Amino acid sequence: MTDALLDAHLVADRGTFHLDVPLRIAAGEVVALLGPNGAGKTTALRALAGLHPLTDGHVTLAGADLDRPRRRVRTPTERRPVGVVFQDYLLFPHLSARDNVAFGLRRHGLDRRAARRTALDWLDRVGLAEHAHRRPRQLSGGQAQRVALARALAVTPSLLLLDEPLAALDARTRLDTRAELHRHLAAHPGATLLVTHDPLDALVLADRLVIVEDGRVVQEGDAATVTARPRTDYVARLVGLNLHRGKADGHVVRVADDLALTVAERLDGDAFVAFRPAAVALHPDRPAGSPRNTWPARVSGVQRHGDNLRVQLDGPIVVAADVTPAAAAQLRLAPGQPVWAAVKAAETHAYPASG
C-alpha cells in the first residue's frame, strides 16, 4: 500500500510482553485489529494514541512523524490529529452531550460558541440533536456510544481509533448501532482502526482484517481471503472452521502420524486442511464405502450451538462436529463415548502453509 495515510511500526513493551506490529492504513480505509485476549490489540491502540510509549519503530500520520524513538520524536496525546472512542466511552459525567462533543473542539482552539455550534451539528448527524442537554447518565448505551463517536469525529481526525466500540451494548442495540457506525465510518475521510474481538463487527465494519497473536501479525487481508484460508487455530475458530496442518503429497495430506486426509486439491509440501464442523459426520461404527476420510474419535464435550449441537472430538486430531439434536440422541453422545468421524474429500479445502 503506497498511499497509506497511517504508516506505523509499533514496537513496545508492557512488562514481559513484547509488541511488534507493522500497520498501514489508507485514507478512507477501515482496518480491524483482531486477536485473542492478551494479543496486544489494546497496547497497539494506546501506542497510536500516544498513551503508551514505543521502544522502537515509528508512527507516521499524513507524512508527519508522531513517534520515532530513535530520533527522540514523541508527540503528546493532546497534539495528535487522532480521535479515540474507548470501550466505556469515557464521557465526562458532569457535561451535557453537547459539551462533551464540544470539549475536543475547545481544546483545538475554537471559541465556546463555535464549538457548541459544531457540536450540535455533529449530534444532529448521529441522530441525537434532541438529547443535546442530557448528561451521560440520562443516555442509553447506544446513545452514549454515538456521543463518543461524535466527539471523536468532530475534531476531523486524520486517524480514528475505536476500542471495542460495541462491546458494552446489548444484542438489539448492538445491531442498530453497528449499522449506524458503518454509515459514519464510510463517510470518514481519514484512516480508521477498529480494535475488536468480535468477528461480526470486523466483517461488517472493516475493509481489511489484521490478526495479531502474542504481539505479532499472524495474518492479514480482506475478509474473503482470511475466512477462506485461515492460517492459525485462532483464525480458524474465529471463522468457524476446523484447521489442521500437515504434509501434502498429491491429493493426500498427512495431518497426524496415523491419519492422512484425502483432499480435492493437489498439493506438495506443508499444507493446511480446513473443513466446516457441519461437514463432519459421526457414526457409531466405522462407515463402509462412501467417505474416504474416516478415523476413530472420542467425544470430549457437547454444547448447544444454534439449532444444533457442537460436539468436540479427541483422537488423532481435535475436531468440532455439528450434529442435529435428533442425531445426537440416536448416537447417545456423551463425553468419553467412542465414535467414528468422517469427512468427504469434496468438503475439505487444502492450501499451502507458506505464503
C-alpha positions as CSV (number, residue, x, y, z in Angstrom):
1,M,0.0,0.0,0.0
2,T,1.9,3.1,-1.3
3,D,-0.7,5.7,-0.4
4,A,-1.0,4.9,3.4
5,L,-2.2,7.8,5.5
6,L,-1.0,5.9,8.6
7,D,2.4,4.2,8.3
8,A,3.3,2.6,11.6
9,H,5.6,0.0,13.1
10,L,4.6,-0.4,16.7
11,V,7.3,-1.8,18.8
12,A,6.5,-1.6,22.5
13,D,6.9,-3.5,25.8
14,R,4.5,-4.0,28.6
15,G,6.2,-6.0,31.4
16,T,7.4,-9.2,29.8
17,F,5.0,-8.7,26.8
18,H,6.6,-7.5,23.5
19,L,4.6,-5.9,20.7
20,D,6.0,-5.8,17.2
21,V,3.2,-4.9,14.7
22,P,3.6,-3.1,11.3
23,L,0.4,-1.3,10.4
24,R,-0.6,0.7,7.3
25,I,-4.0,2.3,6.7
26,A,-5.1,4.3,3.6
27,A,-7.3,7.4,3.7
28,G,-10.9,6.3,3.9
29,E,-10.0,2.7,4.9
30,V,-11.3,0.9,7.9
31,V,-8.9,-1.8,9.3
32,A,-10.0,-4.2,12.1
33,L,-7.3,-5.3,14.5
34,L,-8.4,-8.7,15.8
35,G,-6.9,-11.2,18.2
36,P,-7.5,-13.2,21.4
37,N,-7.2,-11.5,24.9
38,G,-3.7,-10.5,25.6
39,A,-2.7,-10.5,21.9
40,G,-1.6,-6.8,22.1
41,K,-4.6,-5.1,20.5
42,T,-5.1,-2.5,23.2
43,T,-1.4,-1.9,23.5
44,A,-1.3,-1.1,19.8
45,L,-4.2,1.3,20.0
46,R,-2.7,3.0,23.1
47,A,0.6,3.4,21.3
48,L,-1.1,5.1,18.3
49,A,-2.9,7.4,20.6
50,G,0.3,8.3,22.4
51,L,-0.8,6.7,25.7
52,H,1.9,4.0,25.6
53,P,5.5,4.8,24.6
54,L,7.2,3.0,21.7
55,T,10.6,1.4,22.4
56,D,11.3,1.3,18.7
57,G,9.6,1.7,15.3
58,H,7.6,4.7,14.3
59,V,4.2,6.2,13.9
60,T,3.8,8.5,10.8
61,L,0.5,10.1,10.0
62,A,-0.2,12.1,6.9
63,G,3.6,12.3,6.3
64,A,4.4,13.6,9.8
65,D,6.3,11.6,12.4
66,L,4.3,11.4,15.7
67,D,6.6,8.8,17.2
68,R,10.2,7.8,16.3
69,P,12.1,6.8,19.4
70,R,15.5,6.6,17.6
71,R,15.2,10.3,16.7
72,R,13.7,11.1,20.1
73,V,10.4,12.2,18.4
74,R,7.3,11.8,20.5
75,T,4.1,13.9,20.1
76,P,1.9,14.3,23.2
77,T,-1.5,12.7,23.0
78,E,-3.4,16.0,23.0
79,R,-1.4,17.3,20.0
80,R,-2.1,14.3,17.8
81,P,-4.7,14.5,15.0
82,V,-6.3,11.4,16.5
83,G,-9.8,10.7,17.7
84,V,-10.5,7.9,20.1
85,V,-13.7,6.1,21.1
86,F,-12.9,3.9,24.2
87,Q,-14.8,0.8,25.1
88,D,-16.6,2.5,28.0
89,Y,-16.8,5.8,26.1
90,L,-15.3,7.9,28.9
91,L,-17.8,10.7,28.6
92,F,-17.5,13.5,31.2
93,P,-20.4,12.8,33.6
94,H,-20.8,16.5,34.6
95,L,-21.1,17.7,31.0
96,S,-24.1,17.6,28.7
97,A,-23.9,15.6,25.4
98,R,-23.3,18.9,23.6
99,D,-20.5,20.0,25.8
100,N,-18.9,16.5,25.7
101,V,-18.7,16.8,21.9
102,A,-17.5,20.4,22.1
103,F,-14.7,19.6,24.6
104,G,-12.2,18.4,22.0
105,L,-13.1,21.4,19.7
106,R,-12.4,23.8,22.5
107,R,-9.0,22.0,23.1
108,H,-8.3,22.6,19.4
109,G,-8.8,26.4,19.8
110,L,-12.4,27.0,18.9
111,D,-14.3,29.6,21.0
112,R,-17.2,28.3,23.1
113,R,-19.9,29.5,20.7
114,A,-18.3,28.0,17.6
115,A,-17.5,24.7,19.4
116,R,-21.1,24.3,20.7
117,R,-22.5,25.1,17.2
118,T,-20.3,22.4,15.6
119,A,-21.1,20.0,18.4
120,L,-24.8,20.4,17.8
121,D,-24.2,19.8,14.1
122,W,-22.5,16.5,15.0
123,L,-25.2,15.5,17.4
124,D,-27.7,16.1,14.6
125,R,-25.6,13.8,12.3
126,V,-25.7,11.0,14.8
127,G,-29.4,11.5,15.5
128,L,-29.2,13.0,19.0
129,A,-29.9,16.7,18.5
130,E,-32.9,16.5,20.8
131,H,-30.6,15.0,23.6
132,A,-28.0,17.8,23.4
133,H,-28.7,18.9,27.0
134,R,-28.7,15.5,28.6
135,R,-25.9,14.2,30.8
136,P,-24.3,10.8,30.1
137,R,-26.3,9.1,32.9
138,Q,-29.5,10.1,31.1
139,L,-28.4,8.4,27.9
140,S,-28.8,4.8,26.9
141,G,-25.7,2.8,26.0
142,G,-26.3,3.2,22.3
143,Q,-26.8,7.0,22.7
144,A,-23.6,7.3,24.8
145,Q,-21.7,5.4,22.1
146,R,-23.0,7.9,19.4
147,V,-22.0,10.9,21.6
148,A,-18.5,9.4,22.0
149,L,-18.3,8.9,18.2
150,A,-19.4,12.4,17.5
151,R,-16.8,13.8,20.0
152,A,-14.1,11.8,18.2
153,L,-15.1,12.8,14.7
154,A,-15.9,16.5,15.5
155,V,-12.2,17.3,15.5
156,T,-11.8,15.9,12.0
157,P,-9.0,13.4,13.0
158,S,-6.6,12.0,10.4
159,L,-6.8,8.8,12.4
160,L,-9.9,7.4,14.2
161,L,-9.3,4.7,16.9
162,L,-12.2,2.6,18.0
163,D,-11.6,0.3,21.1
164,E,-14.3,-2.4,21.2
165,P,-16.9,0.3,20.5
166,L,-19.9,-2.0,20.6
167,A,-18.8,-4.4,23.4
168,A,-20.9,-2.6,26.1
169,L,-24.2,-2.8,24.2
170,D,-26.9,-5.4,24.4
171,A,-27.6,-7.5,21.4
172,R,-30.5,-5.5,19.9
173,T,-28.8,-2.1,20.5
174,R,-25.6,-3.5,19.1
175,L,-27.3,-4.5,15.8
176,D,-28.8,-1.0,15.3
177,T,-25.6,0.8,16.4
178,R,-23.4,-1.3,14.2
179,A,-25.4,-0.3,11.1
180,E,-25.2,3.4,12.3
181,L,-21.5,3.1,12.9
182,H,-20.9,1.6,9.4
183,R,-22.6,4.6,7.9
184,H,-20.4,7.1,9.7
185,L,-17.2,5.2,9.1
186,A,-18.0,5.1,5.4
187,A,-18.2,8.9,5.4
188,H,-14.9,9.4,7.4
189,P,-12.2,10.6,5.1
190,G,-9.3,9.7,7.4
191,A,-7.9,6.3,8.4
192,T,-9.8,4.2,10.9
193,L,-8.5,1.4,13.2
194,L,-11.2,-0.8,14.9
195,V,-9.9,-2.9,17.7
196,T,-12.3,-5.8,18.4
197,H,-12.6,-9.5,19.4
198,D,-15.9,-9.8,17.6
199,P,-15.6,-11.3,14.1
200,L,-19.1,-10.0,13.1
201,D,-18.1,-6.4,14.0
202,A,-14.9,-6.8,12.0
203,L,-16.5,-8.4,8.9
204,V,-19.3,-5.8,8.8
205,L,-17.3,-2.7,9.5
206,A,-13.8,-3.2,8.1
207,D,-12.3,-3.2,4.7
208,R,-9.3,-5.3,5.8
209,L,-8.5,-7.5,8.8
210,V,-5.2,-7.6,10.7
211,I,-5.0,-10.5,13.1
212,V,-2.5,-10.4,16.0
213,E,-1.4,-13.2,18.4
214,D,1.3,-12.8,21.0
215,G,2.2,-9.4,19.9
216,R,2.7,-10.3,16.2
217,V,0.7,-10.1,13.0
218,V,-0.2,-13.7,12.0
219,Q,-2.5,-12.9,9.1
220,E,-4.0,-10.0,7.2
221,G,-6.2,-9.4,4.2
222,D,-9.7,-8.8,3.2
223,A,-12.5,-10.8,4.8
224,A,-12.9,-13.2,1.9
225,T,-9.2,-14.1,1.9
226,V,-8.9,-14.5,5.7
227,T,-12.1,-16.6,6.0
228,A,-11.2,-18.8,3.1
229,R,-7.6,-19.5,4.1
230,P,-7.1,-19.2,7.9
231,R,-3.5,-19.6,9.0
232,T,-3.8,-20.2,12.7
233,D,-6.2,-22.1,15.1
234,Y,-7.4,-18.8,16.4
235,V,-8.4,-17.5,13.0
236,A,-10.0,-20.9,12.1
237,R,-12.1,-20.8,15.2
238,L,-12.9,-17.1,14.5
239,V,-14.4,-18.0,11.1
240,G,-15.9,-21.3,12.3
241,L,-13.6,-23.9,10.7
242,N,-11.6,-26.9,11.7
243,L,-8.0,-26.3,10.7
244,H,-5.1,-28.8,10.6
245,R,-1.6,-28.5,9.3
246,G,0.3,-31.4,7.6
247,K,2.4,-32.6,4.8
248,A,0.8,-32.9,1.4
249,D,1.6,-35.4,-1.3
250,G,-0.7,-35.1,-4.3
251,H,-4.3,-35.4,-3.0
252,V,-3.3,-36.7,0.4
253,V,-2.3,-34.6,3.4
254,R,-0.9,-36.3,6.4
255,V,-2.2,-34.4,9.5
256,A,-1.1,-36.9,12.2
257,D,1.1,-39.9,12.4
258,D,-1.8,-42.3,12.0
259,L,-4.2,-40.1,9.9
260,A,-3.9,-38.8,6.3
261,L,-6.8,-36.9,4.7
262,T,-7.8,-37.1,1.1
263,V,-8.5,-33.7,-0.3
264,A,-9.8,-32.2,-3.6
265,E,-6.8,-30.0,-4.3
266,R,-3.4,-31.4,-5.5
267,L,-0.5,-30.1,-3.3
268,D,3.0,-30.9,-2.3
269,G,4.8,-29.9,0.9
270,D,3.5,-28.1,4.0
271,A,-0.3,-27.5,3.8
272,F,-3.4,-26.6,5.7
273,V,-6.6,-28.6,5.5
274,A,-9.8,-26.7,6.6
275,F,-13.4,-28.0,6.8
276,R,-16.6,-26.9,8.4
277,P,-17.9,-28.6,11.6
278,A,-21.1,-29.3,9.6
279,A,-19.1,-31.4,7.2
280,V,-18.1,-33.9,9.9
281,A,-20.4,-36.9,10.1
282,L,-20.5,-39.1,13.2
283,H,-21.1,-42.8,13.2
284,P,-21.4,-45.4,15.9
285,D,-19.2,-47.8,13.9
286,R,-16.7,-47.5,11.1
287,P,-18.7,-46.4,8.0
288,A,-18.4,-48.6,4.9
289,G,-17.9,-47.2,1.4
290,S,-18.5,-43.6,0.7
291,P,-16.2,-41.2,2.6
292,R,-12.5,-41.8,2.2
293,N,-11.7,-39.8,5.3
294,T,-12.7,-41.7,8.4
295,W,-11.0,-42.0,11.8
296,P,-11.8,-43.2,15.3
297,A,-12.5,-40.4,17.8
298,R,-13.8,-39.9,21.4
299,V,-16.4,-37.3,22.5
300,S,-14.8,-34.7,24.8
301,G,-17.7,-32.3,25.1
302,V,-21.2,-31.4,23.7
303,Q,-22.6,-27.9,23.7
304,R,-25.6,-26.2,22.2
305,H,-24.7,-24.3,19.0
306,G,-27.7,-22.5,17.4
307,D,-30.3,-25.1,16.5
308,N,-27.7,-27.9,16.5
309,L,-25.2,-29.4,18.9
310,R,-21.4,-28.7,18.7
311,V,-19.5,-31.9,19.5
312,Q,-15.9,-31.7,20.5
313,L,-13.8,-34.8,19.5
314,D,-10.4,-36.0,20.6
315,G,-8.4,-38.5,18.6
316,P,-5.6,-38.4,16.1
317,I,-6.8,-34.8,15.5
318,V,-9.0,-32.5,17.6
319,V,-12.2,-31.7,15.7
320,A,-15.5,-29.9,16.2
321,A,-18.6,-31.5,14.6
322,D,-22.1,-30.1,14.3
323,V,-25.0,-32.5,14.5
324,T,-28.7,-32.2,15.0
325,P,-30.3,-33.0,18.4
326,A,-32.0,-36.0,16.8
327,A,-28.7,-37.4,15.5
328,A,-27.1,-36.8,18.9
329,A,-29.9,-38.7,20.6
330,Q,-29.6,-41.5,18.2
331,L,-25.9,-41.7,18.7
332,R,-26.4,-41.2,22.5
333,L,-23.5,-38.8,22.5
334,A,-21.9,-38.2,25.9
335,P,-18.3,-37.3,27.0
336,G,-16.0,-40.2,26.7
337,Q,-18.0,-42.1,24.1
338,P,-16.1,-43.6,21.2
339,V,-17.4,-42.7,17.7
340,W,-16.2,-42.7,14.1
341,A,-15.8,-39.4,12.3
342,A,-16.0,-39.0,8.5
343,V,-15.4,-36.0,6.1
344,K,-15.8,-36.2,2.4
345,A,-12.8,-35.0,0.3
346,A,-15.1,-32.6,-1.5
347,E,-15.9,-30.9,1.8
348,T,-12.3,-30.1,2.6
349,H,-10.2,-27.1,1.4
350,A,-6.5,-27.6,1.2
351,Y,-3.9,-24.8,0.6
352,P,-0.2,-24.2,1.0
353,A,1.0,-23.4,4.6
354,S,3.6,-21.0,3.3
355,G,3.0,-17.7,1.5
